[in-house]
Amino acid sequence: MKEQERSPKMIHDVLVIGGGIAGEEASLNLAHMGFTVLLVEKDYSIGGKMIHLSKVFPTLDCSACISTPKMSETSRHPNIKIMTYSEAREIKKSKGLFEGKILKKPRYVDEDSCTGCQLCEEVCPVVVPDQYQYNLVGRKAVYIPFSVALPKLAALDIDSCIRCGACEKACPAGSIDFSQEPEEIPFQVKAIILATGYNLFDARKKADYHFGQFKNVIHAMQMERQLVPTRPYNNVLRPGDGRIPDNIAYVLCTGSRDKSVGNPICSQVCCMYSIKQAQLVMGALPMADVTIYYIDIRSFGKGFEEFYQQTASMGVEFVKGKIAQIEEKENGNLILHYEDIENGGKPVTAEHDMVVLAVGLTANSGITAEFINQEIALDPFDYIKPKDRIVNPALTSAEGVFAAGTATGPMDIPDTILSAGDASAEAASYIRRLE
Ligand SMILES: Cc1cc2nc3c(=O)[nH]c(=O)nc-3n(C[C@H](O)[C@H](O)[C@H](O)COP(=O)(O)OP(=O)(O)OC[C@H]3O[C@@H](n4cnc5c(N)ncnc54)[C@H](O)[C@@H]3O)c2cc1C
């Protein structure tokens, strides 16, 4: 059978790659203007990192309360077609139009009949680390990714599945389908927006901090998850022994402003998200001490400095010191060796019972390989390079391809939304000029 007969070509005005807050915002803007959008997300759900956050600085608004209406509006808009667990492939420009294929990966669950009832999940005997709780707890091999996933459909992780058949028997809709195969569907669009976001710095690269070896050293996304209502435990706990911590340290600039790990730039959000988390930890554990070890506090946005000062006045201790090394004691407590910058840089140690690494943001540059005859230039830090950072920040080196959000560099959510607004306006203007 010819490919054309198997899967008819999808024709839309714009392809948006990445369904985080940047991709959702850009898609909605374009859809509201009357353009048709194909939104492709490589994960099982749209939402990106924002849907996993607790609250947002400096207002402490609930992140999911802002994210879920946006996700829902995106999924219900008649001009937007969302394809999750899918990736764009072999994109090429020909006669002013972009063509390529969307690879739809099998979730081994029939999307039309699955009701998201989770009966499959209940009976599944396999437990593996849950990537949506940043490996703090386990999940089943067949599972709903997270409580507000969109679409709220089960997905079967074939690599972990033991083929016991329990989920097939339990599913009242007969939705488990082991026969699914990857599908390639051709598409054609007039413009593309890259909203592929960022990666978290891999804290294992900072070997002297022993992330992944010392159980009570966690990263900031793991703390975000401990602070949300759908948290993995019933309180903020030390993963090592399940004890409530009472003396927590934050290590700022873990993997940012650090040439030794290949990331010399400031991640722009770590100071503020750590200050935010410190306030939330004090709310969750009123008796706990919180210390933030920093190089500089960069509270550059509107209301940020006041938020920082408020946090200090609540009793969070700010210590200007660069952490050189973390050691573990037998009881799981951690000894931090640092340079006490305000006291002449002398070496000091301090003991804490839990350490949160304020990990930086790194570039997610993989998408450029999907373009066949268009070069998407990257900057020296591997983020998508704007054609002109000052006057055209959403334009890339390829005409008709725009970039939004943290795909272009570290930024917080309000700046991501502004950047997505810019990219969607540029894409709309470009398409109008084609007509
Ligand atoms: C611990 C922590 C706490 C934070 N707290 C705050 C806060 O309180 N306030 C604030 O303003 N900011 C905060 N931030 C920053 C915030 O997370 C970002 O500003 C925001 O999430 C950026 O959104 P984005 O859409 O650009 O990227 P992302 O959220 O990374 O979304 C990108 C999406 O693209 C998808 N994708 C990637 N590659 C492909 C591909 N090839 N094909 C298809 N899909 C793809 C990804 O799966 C993802 O869904 C925090 C960051 C961290 C690390």
PDBQT file of the ligand as one rigid body, heavy atoms in Angstrom, charges set to zero:
ROOT
HETATM    1  C1  LIG A 501      12.932  23.525  39.572  1.00  0.00    +0.000 C 
HETATM    2  C2  LIG A 501      12.359  24.624  38.684  1.00  0.00    +0.000 A 
HETATM    3  C3  LIG A 501      11.411  25.479  39.199  1.00  0.00    +0.000 A 
HETATM    4  C4  LIG A 501      10.917  26.518  38.397  1.00  0.00    +0.000 A 
HETATM    5  N1  LIG A 501      10.010  27.390  38.950  1.00  0.00    +0.000 NA
HETATM    6  C5  LIG A 501       9.574  28.445  38.220  1.00  0.00    +0.000 A 
HETATM    7  C6  LIG A 501       8.697  29.426  38.782  1.00  0.00    +0.000 A 
HETATM    8  O1  LIG A 501       8.304  29.326  39.952  1.00  0.00    +0.000 OA
HETATM    9  N2  LIG A 501       8.322  30.482  38.015  1.00  0.00    +0.000 N 
HETATM   10  C7  LIG A 501       8.750  30.641  36.727  1.00  0.00    +0.000 A 
HETATM   11  O2  LIG A 501       8.391  31.643  36.079  1.00  0.00    +0.000 OA
HETATM   12  N3  LIG A 501       9.578  29.714  36.150  1.00  0.00    +0.000 NA
HETATM   13  C8  LIG A 501       9.976  28.632  36.860  1.00  0.00    +0.000 A 
HETATM   14  N4  LIG A 501      10.800  27.696  36.278  1.00  0.00    +0.000 N 
HETATM   15  C9  LIG A 501      11.123  27.823  34.810  1.00  0.00    +0.000 C 
HETATM   16  C10 LIG A 501      10.006  27.194  33.933  1.00  0.00    +0.000 C 
HETATM   17  O3  LIG A 501      10.043  25.790  34.119  1.00  0.00    +0.000 OA
HETATM   18  C11 LIG A 501      10.225  27.558  32.462  1.00  0.00    +0.000 C 
HETATM   19  O4  LIG A 501      10.268  28.958  32.301  1.00  0.00    +0.000 OA
HETATM   20  C12 LIG A 501       9.089  27.042  31.560  1.00  0.00    +0.000 C 
HETATM   21  O5  LIG A 501       8.674  25.758  31.929  1.00  0.00    +0.000 OA
HETATM   22  C13 LIG A 501       9.567  27.033  30.099  1.00  0.00    +0.000 C 
HETATM   23  O6  LIG A 501       8.555  26.515  29.265  1.00  0.00    +0.000 OA
HETATM   24  P1  LIG A 501       8.876  25.982  27.790  1.00  0.00    +0.000 P 
HETATM   25  O7  LIG A 501       7.566  25.696  27.152  1.00  0.00    +0.000 OA
HETATM   26  O8  LIG A 501       9.796  26.922  27.112  1.00  0.00    +0.000 OA
HETATM   27  O9  LIG A 501       9.705  24.629  27.980  1.00  0.00    +0.000 OA
HETATM   28  P2  LIG A 501       9.315  23.180  28.571  1.00  0.00    +0.000 P 
HETATM   29  O10 LIG A 501       8.471  23.300  29.769  1.00  0.00    +0.000 OA
HETATM   30  O11 LIG A 501      10.618  22.465  28.675  1.00  0.00    +0.000 OA
HETATM   31  O12 LIG A 501       8.429  22.512  27.412  1.00  0.00    +0.000 OA
HETATM   32  C14 LIG A 501       8.997  22.005  26.222  1.00  0.00    +0.000 C 
HETATM   33  C15 LIG A 501       8.111  20.885  25.692  1.00  0.00    +0.000 C 
HETATM   34  O13 LIG A 501       8.604  20.469  24.415  1.00  0.00    +0.000 OA
HETATM   35  C16 LIG A 501       8.613  19.057  24.352  1.00  0.00    +0.000 C 
HETATM   36  N5  LIG A 501       9.641  18.669  23.366  1.00  0.00    +0.000 N 
HETATM   37  C17 LIG A 501      10.976  18.796  23.485  1.00  0.00    +0.000 A 
HETATM   38  N6  LIG A 501      11.594  18.361  22.366  1.00  0.00    +0.000 NA
HETATM   39  C18 LIG A 501      10.616  17.947  21.527  1.00  0.00    +0.000 A 
HETATM   40  C19 LIG A 501      10.620  17.382  20.217  1.00  0.00    +0.000 A 
HETATM   41  N7  LIG A 501      11.771  17.164  19.551  1.00  0.00    +0.000 N 
HETATM   42  N8  LIG A 501       9.428  17.075  19.638  1.00  0.00    +0.000 NA
HETATM   43  C20 LIG A 501       8.263  17.276  20.313  1.00  0.00    +0.000 A 
HETATM   44  N9  LIG A 501       8.206  17.800  21.561  1.00  0.00    +0.000 NA
HETATM   45  C21 LIG A 501       9.369  18.141  22.155  1.00  0.00    +0.000 A 
HETATM   46  C22 LIG A 501       8.932  18.623  25.783  1.00  0.00    +0.000 C 
HETATM   47  O14 LIG A 501       8.538  17.282  26.029  1.00  0.00    +0.000 OA
HETATM   48  C23 LIG A 501       8.100  19.650  26.586  1.00  0.00    +0.000 C 
HETATM   49  O15 LIG A 501       6.777  19.218  26.773  1.00  0.00    +0.000 OA
HETATM   50  C24 LIG A 501      11.329  26.652  37.042  1.00  0.00    +0.000 A 
HETATM   51  C25 LIG A 501      12.277  25.753  36.526  1.00  0.00    +0.000 A 
HETATM   52  C26 LIG A 501      12.793  24.745  37.338  1.00  0.00    +0.000 A 
HETATM   53  C27 LIG A 501      13.838  23.822  36.784  1.00  0.00    +0.000 C 
ENDROOT
TORSDOF 0
